[in-house]
Amino acid sequence: MQTWGYSDSAPGPLIRARAGDVLRVEVTNGLDTETSVHWHGVALRVDMDGVPGLTQQPIAAGGRHTYEFTVPDPGTYFYHPHSGVQLDRALYGVLVVDDPHEPGRYDQEWVLVLDDWVDGTGRTPNQVLASLQSMGGHGDMAGMDHGSMGGMHGMSMGGMATMTSPLLGGAGDVTYLHYLINGRTPQAPLTLTGRPRQRVRIRLVNAAADTTFRVALGGHRLTVTHTDGFPVTPTTGDALVLGMGERADVTVELGDGVFPLVAVAEGKTGQALTLVRTGAGGVPDAAVRPGELDRRVLLTGGLKATDDVTLDRRKPDRIHRLVLGGSMMPYRWTINGSTYDKLEPLLVGQGERVRLEFVNETTMFHPMHVHGHTFAVSGNGTRNDTLIVVPKQTVSVEFDANNPGQWMTHCHNIYHAESGMMANLAYWA
């Protein structure tokens, strides 16, 4: 299968730095179209955020661009384009920012990237987007990326009947032939090796365009220690749900044998698979379904922040209510009734405590992402930059406006974002 990527394999190169380091990355665009690189979750300076038309000019075909910024906070982050639906190719990689003061206390570390795969299977992401947007006679939208028609196969045509999760409601718009972990299909999985009783830290990144994953390791329990890079009170469960754009660090103590690490496409059909081998044993079938998937299932929004990263209590200086709307026919996704090209910026002021109220009036879940800041989730204080908002739910988050600029907030379903569900959080001078 042919696709676009940052290297000859997926994911792209692992970039590693220490908190406080200055990172310099030189990008050469060998594509035949414009692109960009967004550093997802990093509270960097605004001109390095990688959003064409807002924070930089696009990197032209054959052009070059240098990103140079300080990485302020330790954690698990990733990088990907913020240009059209390019994320739904192999254009993604992981950025790990190490904490020089972290004691460690684990024997191995594995970095695993979850993905849904469409490119090279007979249709491109641009064709998928064009097919979705053609529903109900919906015309082109200004500023959106379009391709030739690819047919209507692979779409959740009637809404949510075929893609529904009991946890999340409507679970996506696009069906995929393949789901991947570190670029490998379940039929040719990656094998991770260790020894019984070793303690392993697993950094999980959901780089998918339209799919949330439920992750479990057969025969083991997962202890979540970090969400979106920030520590949480260690919480143990059997499975973990990760929305698009979310990351989590988990620890496990390895048993003896061969075990399936499975990422099921939540509300869809199919899964990704990696094998964990610490001893003798047969290889599980590609369709294996560990019982842990149906036991205690954790969502990142239900965890609790540790005291050292909890925001101090303070009355918000400014409140923005973001009503999430839209439908499949016509394929149009909105914030406060408008698509991005028609929405006025949401103003904030330097030094303010800002509350965002995400009100989901649709029948689908939306993983909402805020650039340039990490917010605290109301009620438990968990620090996130991406958070699932399920249908008919309101979720409030707060952040301190301490990073001036113009910052995107949007649904990290790339097809929703490119069809309008984006807004500009702009600091006023």
N, C-alpha and C positions, 0 to 999 in steps of 0.2 A: 504494500500500500504506500502510495506517495503522499507526502504532506509537507508542511512547512515546520521548521524547528530551529532551535538555537544551537543544535549540534546534530551529529549523525544518528542520535538515538533520543528517546524520550524517557524521562524529562531532560531538560537542558542541564548544563553544568551546575553542580552544587557550589554555591558561593558561601564562603564562611568568613566571618569577621568577629571581632570582640566589641562589646558595647563601648561606645565612645570613639571607635575607629572612624577614620575617613575612608569611605569606599569610593573607588574610581572604576567605572565600567565603560569601556569604549564599544559602541555598537556600530557594526557595519551592516547596512541593509542590502542583502543580496536578493531580495524579493523584487518582483516586477510591479510592486505597488507600495504605497506609503505604509508606515508602521510606527510603533512607539513602544516604550517599555514603562510599565507602571510597577512600582515597588509596593506591593499590596501589604498594608498594615503598618508600614514604617512611617513614623512621624518625622518626615524629612522636610526640608524647605520646599516651598511650593513650586519653584521653577524646575525642580527635579522630579515632580510627581508623575510626569509622563502622560498627560491628557491633552492630545492635540486640539487646538482651537481654544483652549482655556489656559494651560500652563506652558505650552511650548508649541512650536511649529512641528508638524509631522516630519518624521525622518523620510526623506524622499527615496524613491527607488534608486539604488546605487549610492545613496548618501551615507553620512556618518553622523553620529551624535555621541557626546560624552556626558555621562551622568556621574556627578561627584557630590557626595553628601555624607554627613555624619549619621551613623546608625546609633540612635540614643539609647534604645531599650533592648535588652536581651530577649530572645524568643525565636519562634519558628514563623518565618514569613515566606512569601514567594513572589516571583516576578512573572509578568505576562503582558501582552499588548493591551492598550486601551483604544484600539482602532477597529471599528466595526465588530464583526464576530470572529476575529482572528484567534481569540482564546480557544475556540472549538477546533483548533488544529493541535499541533504538538508544540506550540509556542508557550512554554511555561518551564519554570525551574524553581528551585528552592534556595532561599537565603536563610542561613542559620546564623543568628547573632548570639555568641556565647557570653555567659556571665562570668567574668573573671573571679567572682567571689562564690560561685556555686560549688558546693562540696562534692558534687557528683553522686557517689553512692550507687552507681550501676556499672555493670561489667561490659555491656555493649550498647551501642546506639544504632538504630535503624531509621532511615528516612524513607517514608513511603508516600507516594503521590497517587491519588485516586483520580480516575478520569473516565468520561464517557466518550466514545469514539465514533465519529461519523465520516471524517475526511478520508477519501480514498476508497470508500465502500460503494461508490456509484453516485454519490452526490457530495457537494461541498457545503460548508456552512452557509455560504452566500446563497446557494440554491435553496437550502432549508428555510432561511429567513424570508426569501422572496416568496416561497410557497405559503408560508404562514401569513405573510402580509397581504397575499392575494385573496384571502378568505373574505367572503362577503363584499367583494368589490372594493376593499380598502386600498387606496392609492398610495403612491410613494410619499414618504415623509422627508421633509428637509433635513439634510445632514445625516441621513441614514445610509447604510451600506447595502447595496443590492447586487444580485447576480441574476443569471438567467434562470428561468423556471425549471425546477427539478422534479415536478410532479408532486402529488399530494401524499405519496406513501410516507410512512414514518411520522405522521402527525397525530396528535390527540384531537381528532376532528370535532367531536361533540362536546368538548370540554373535558370533564373529569371522569367519565365513566370507565375508561380503560387505564387510567393512571391515578389511582387514589390510594393514599396511605391512611390507615386508621389513626396514626399519630399526627399527620401533617395536613390531611385533606388532599386537594388536587396537587399532584406530585410532579408535574412537568408537562411539556408540550411536544417533546420530540422522543421518538423511540430510537434506540441505538442497537446496532448489531453486536457491538463489543463494549465491554467495560474492562478497564485496565488498572493494574498496579505497577508502577514504574515501567510503563510501556509494554507490559506483557499481558497476553490474554490468559484466561483460565486453562486453555489447552496447552500452553507452554509457560507455566508459571515460574517466577523467580523462586529460588530456594535460599532461605536464610538459615544459617547454621549456628549452633550454640551448644552449651553443655547443660545438663540438668542442674537446676537450682541457681543458674545464673540469673541475675536481675538485668533486664533489658529496658532501655528507654526507647520508645517508638515515637517518632515525630510524624504525625499524620497530617497530610495536606489534601483538601478536596479542591482540585483544579478543574472540576467538571463545569460544563456550560449550562446544563439543564437537569442535573441529577444530584439528589442527596443520597448519601450512602449510610447504611447501617453496618457497623464494623464489629466483628467478633473473632476471637481466636479460640478454636475448638479446644476443650479441655482446660481452659484458663479463664481467669477473671482479669479485667482491666482496671487499673487505678489511674484515674485522670488527675494529672498534677498541674496542667497549664491549659488555658484556652486563649487562642490568638496571641500567644507569647507570654501572657501574664499568669502568675500562679493562682491556683484555687486551692481551697481546703481539699486535700487528697480524698477522692471519693471513688469507691470501688463498685463496679457493676459488671454485668456479663456482656453488654454490647453498648456501643456509642453511636449516636446519630450525628453526622457532620453535614451541614449544608454547604452549598457552593461558596467557596471563598473562605470557609472556616478552617482553622487548624486546631489541633489538640496534641498535647504530649501525654502519653500514657506509659505506665510501667507495668511489667509482668515478671513473674518468677517462672522460669521455664520448667516444664515437666520433662519426662523421658519418653521419646518416641518421635513420631512424625505428625504434625498438626496443621490443619487448614486455617489460614488467616483469610477470612472472607469479608468482602465488602459488597453487600447486597444493594442493588439499585432500589431505593425506597419507593414503594408504590408502582414499580415497573417490573418487568420480567428480565432477569439476568443478574449476573454478579461478576465481580473480579475476585482473583484468588492469588495468594502467595503461600508457599509452604514453609513451615518452620521445622527443621530437623535437628534433633539433639541425640538421636539414637536410632536403633533399628525400627523398621516398620514399613508397611505398604504405603503407596502414594494414594491419597484420597482422590475420588472422582472429581472432575471439573465442576460438577453440579452439586457437590457436597453441601449440606446445610447443617452447620453445628447447632445443637440445641440452645446454646448460649444466646443466639439471635432472638429467641422468644422468651427470655427470662427478664432480668432487670436491665432495662434499656435506659441509658442516660442521654439527656440532651444538654448541650453546653449552657443554655439559658437557665437551667435549673440548678446549676452548681453555685458555690459561694466563694467570693473572693477572700484571699488571705488579708489579714489586718494591714500588712505593710503596703498593699496596693489599693486599699479602699479609699475612695474619695471622701474628704471631710464633708460633714453635713453643712449644707448651705442652701439658702433659698435661691431658686433660679432667677437670674436677671432677665432672661428671655426664654419664651416658650414658642416653639414652632410645632404645629400640628400637621403631620404629613399623612393625608388620606390616600391610601393605595387603592387604585381602581383599575378596571379594565376587563377585557373579555377576549374570547377566542375569535368571535365573529361579530364585528370586524376585529382583526388582531391589533389591539391598541391598548397600551398599558400606561397609566397616568399617575401623577402625584397631584393632589388637590384639583382633580378634574382636567388637568392639562398635560400634554406631552412636553418633553424637555424643551423643544424648540419654541414653545409658547409660554413657558413658565418663568415668571419673574424670579430673580435671585432671592434666597432666604437670607436676610441680613443678620449678622452677629457683630458684636463689638469686642475689641481686644480686652481681655481680663474678665469677661463675663462668664458666669456659669450658665450654660445653655441646656435646656431640656428639649429633646425631640420626642414627640409622641407619634409613633407609627400606628396608624389605624388601618387595619386590613379589611376592606369591604368586599374583597373578591372571594372566590371559592378555592383559590390556590394559595400555597405558602410562598413567602418572599424572603430570601436571605438579604437583609438590608445592610449595606456596607457604607461606611463613612471614611473618606480619605483624610489623611494628615492628622488624625486624632484617634485616641482610644477612649471609648465611652464606658460608663458604669451602668449596668442594668439595674433598673429600679427593683428594690426588694432584696436583692442578694449581693449587689455591688460587683458582680463579676465584670472584669475588664475585657471588653471585646471591641473589635472594629467591624465585625460581621455577625448578624444575629437573625435567626429564623423568626418570622412573624407569621403565625398560622392564621387561617381564615377566621374572620369575625372576631379577631383579638386585637387589643390595643396594648402595645409595649412601650414603656417610657424609658429613655436612656438619657444620661447627662454627661457632659464633658466640659472641661475648662477651655475657653477660647484663648489659647496661648500660642497659637501657631498661625500668624496672619497669612492671608492669601484668599484665593478662590478655590474651593474644594468641592469635589463631587460627592453626592450621596445618591445611591442607586441600588436597585435590585441586582444581585449578582447572578441571577438567571440572565445570561448574556442576551438572549432573545427578547426578554422583557425590557432590559435596559435599552437595547437598540431600537425598540418600538415605543420608547417614550418614558419609561419609568426611571427618570433621573432628575436630579435637581442640583442647583449650585448654591452651596453655603458660602456666602461672600462676606468677608470682613469689610465693614464700612470705615472709611478713612477718618 
